[in-house]
Amino acid sequence: MTVLIGDGMVDRRECGRNIQFISVRHGTVLVALLKDKAALTKVLTYHVVPGKVLAQDVKPGDVATVESSSLTITTKDGKVMVDGATVVQTDVMADNGVIHVIDSVVMPK
């Protein structure tokens, strides 16, 4: 895995997988996560829910994550929020599932 840090973004590239861009609110949190593989794994798996979930299937409430905590889905002013982050793009089909893009990194509770 290669991680490039620049101007509030992380570019995570894996051979044979999609390129993911993740906005990070606090650079110091990112630096700490990059030094702690277990903590980084916890944050990344917190962003993943099991199964193929399309936007039309999403409902407000708590959703279990691969990390084993729950994300809270809400709506506000016609927008869908995930733990306070706004969903900015939905139903991006990938080889290994569906991506819903959010505008910031959410942290496990």
C-alpha positions in Angstrom: 0.0 0.0 0.0 1.2 3.5 -0.8 0.0 6.5 1.1 0.5 10.0 -0.2 -0.4 12.9 2.0 -1.2 16.3 0.5 -3.5 19.2 1.1 -5.9 17.4 3.4 -6.2 14.3 1.2 -4.9 10.8 1.4 -4.3 8.8 -1.8 -4.5 5.1 -1.0 -3.5 2.8 -3.9 -3.6 -0.9 -3.9 -2.6 -3.1 -6.8 -5.8 -4.3 -8.6 -8.2 -2.3 -6.5 -9.9 1.1 -6.9 -8.1 4.3 -5.9 -9.7 5.8 -2.8 -9.4 9.5 -1.8 -10.2 10.2 1.8 -10.5 13.7 3.3 -9.0 14.0 6.7 -10.1 16.7 9.1 -7.0 16.6 11.3 -3.5 15.8 9.9 -2.1 14.8 13.3 -4.7 12.1 13.6 -3.7 10.8 10.2 0.0 10.7 11.1 -0.8 8.8 14.3 -2.9 6.3 12.4 -0.2 5.7 9.8 2.1 4.7 12.6 -0.4 2.3 14.2 -1.5 -0.4 11.8 -4.2 -1.8 14.3 -5.7 1.7 14.7 -5.6 2.4 11.0 -7.3 -1.0 10.3 -10.0 -0.1 12.9 -10.8 3.2 11.2 -10.8 1.7 7.7 -13.0 -1.2 8.6 -15.4 1.3 10.4 -16.1 2.7 7.0 -17.2 -0.7 5.6 -20.6 -2.4 6.1 -21.1 -6.1 5.1 -23.1 -6.8 1.9 -24.0 -4.8 -1.1 -26.0 -1.8 0.0 -27.3 0.6 -2.7 -28.5 4.1 -1.9 -32.1 3.1 -2.5 -31.8 0.6 0.4 -30.3 3.0 3.0 -32.6 4.0 5.8 -31.9 6.3 8.8 -30.7 4.4 11.9 -27.7 2.4 13.1 -25.8 0.1 10.8 -23.3 -2.5 11.8 -19.8 -2.1 10.4 -17.1 -4.7 9.6 -15.1 -3.1 12.6 -18.1 -4.2 14.8 -19.3 -0.8 15.9 -22.3 0.9 14.3 -22.5 3.9 12.0 -25.5 6.3 12.5 -27.3 7.2 9.3 -29.4 10.4 9.4 -31.0 12.8 6.9 -30.8 16.6 7.1 -32.1 19.1 4.6 -32.5 16.4 2.0 -28.9 15.1 2.5 -27.8 11.8 3.9 -25.3 11.9 6.7 -23.1 9.1 8.2 -21.9 10.0 11.7 -22.1 13.7 10.7 -20.2 13.3 7.4 -22.3 14.2 4.3 -22.7 11.6 1.5 -21.6 13.3 -1.7 -21.8 10.5 -4.2 -23.7 7.2 -4.1 -23.7 3.8 -5.8 -20.1 3.8 -7.2 -19.8 0.2 -8.4 -16.5 -1.4 -7.6 -15.1 -4.9 -8.1 -15.6 -5.8 -4.5 -18.8 -3.9 -3.6 -20.4 -0.5 -3.7 -18.9 2.8 -2.6 -20.8 5.7 -1.2 -18.4 8.7 -0.9 -18.5 10.9 2.2 -16.9 14.2 2.7 -14.7 13.3 5.7 -13.3 10.4 7.7 -15.6 9.1 10.5 -14.0 7.7 13.6 -15.1 4.6 15.5 -17.0 5.4 18.8 
